[in-house]
């Protein structure tokens, strides 16, 4: 059996304007500088789903504990990323499991 992280954090974003997707990706990639995750990536959604196309960008991160996830969200870089991305995004859906 493979060891799995305690917490997996996934966030889906849609852009208000498709032309803003690169800026959203750049703004979210700064979250990778926060030291609390075991694994972190930001990707543009490449799937063309016939039933939905709302998701433009995905953040995926893994954390050893809820405390590490909480520290990640408390980091000043997290707030800076929100400041950059929030005006450009429409939808944001987060899930932690």
Secondary structure, DSSP 8 states (H G I E B T S, - for coil): -----SEEEEEEEEESSGGGHHHHHHHHHGGGGSTT-SEEEEEE-----SS-----EEEEEEESSHHHHHHHHHSHHHHHHHHHHTTTEEEEEEEE-
